[in-house]
């Protein structure tokens, strides 16, 4: 996290830039932001897939447990 002195320095540097340099800096910043958001989205999608697999496995285990109880009940 940037401190107030760092932010002040960056703003001063940006104010001293020419239009082309400022546009290049902004474009680079947007590209980095897009890449960061893409990585976050991919990570979240992977986490959702993993949760889906876990939920499916839990359903299977519950079904197996119910089948085992039913077999024990029929065996008596």
C-alpha positions in Angstrom: 0.0 0.0 0.0 1.3 3.4 -0.9 1.8 6.1 1.7 0.7 9.6 1.3 4.2 10.8 0.4 4.4 8.1 -2.3 1.1 9.2 -3.7 2.1 12.8 -3.7 5.4 12.0 -5.5 3.5 10.0 -8.1 1.0 12.8 -8.7 3.8 15.3 -9.1 5.6 13.1 -11.6 2.4 12.7 -13.6 1.7 16.4 -13.6 5.2 16.9 -15.1 4.6 14.4 -17.9 3.7 15.3 -21.4 0.5 14.1 -22.8 2.0 11.1 -24.7 4.0 9.9 -21.7 0.9 10.3 -19.5 -1.2 8.3 -21.9 1.4 5.6 -22.1 1.5 5.4 -18.3 -2.2 5.2 -18.0 -2.4 2.5 -20.7 0.2 0.5 -18.9 -1.7 0.9 -15.7 -4.9 -0.2 -17.3 -3.2 -3.3 -18.9 -1.8 -4.3 -15.5 -5.2 -3.8 -13.9 -6.8 -6.0 -16.6 -4.2 -8.7 -16.1 -4.7 -8.6 -12.3 -8.5 -8.9 -12.8 -8.1 -11.8 -15.2 -5.9 -13.7 -12.7 -8.5 -13.1 -10.0 -11.4 -14.3 -12.3 -9.4 -17.4 -13.3 -8.7 -18.2 -9.6 -12.3 -17.7 -8.6 -13.5 -20.0 -11.5 -11.0 -22.7 -10.4 -12.3 -22.4 -6.8 -15.9 -22.7 -7.9 -15.0 -25.9 -9.9 -13.2 -27.3 -6.8 -16.3 -26.5 -4.6 -18.5 -28.2 -7.2 -16.4 -31.4 -7.1 -16.4 -31.4 -3.3 -20.2 -30.9 -3.2 -20.6 -33.8 -5.7 -18.4 -36.0 -3.6 -20.3 -35.1 -0.4 -23.6 -36.1 -2.2 -22.0 -39.4 -3.2 -20.8 -40.1 0.3 -24.3 -39.3 1.7 -25.9 -41.6 -0.8 -23.4 -44.3 0.1 -24.1 -43.9 3.7 -27.9 -44.1 3.1 -27.4 -47.3 1.0 -25.2 -48.8 3.8 -27.9 -48.0 6.4 -30.6 -49.5 4.2 -28.5 -52.7 3.7 -28.0 -53.0 7.4 -31.6 -52.5 8.0 -32.6 -55.2 5.5 -30.1 -57.6 6.9 -31.8 -57.5 10.3 
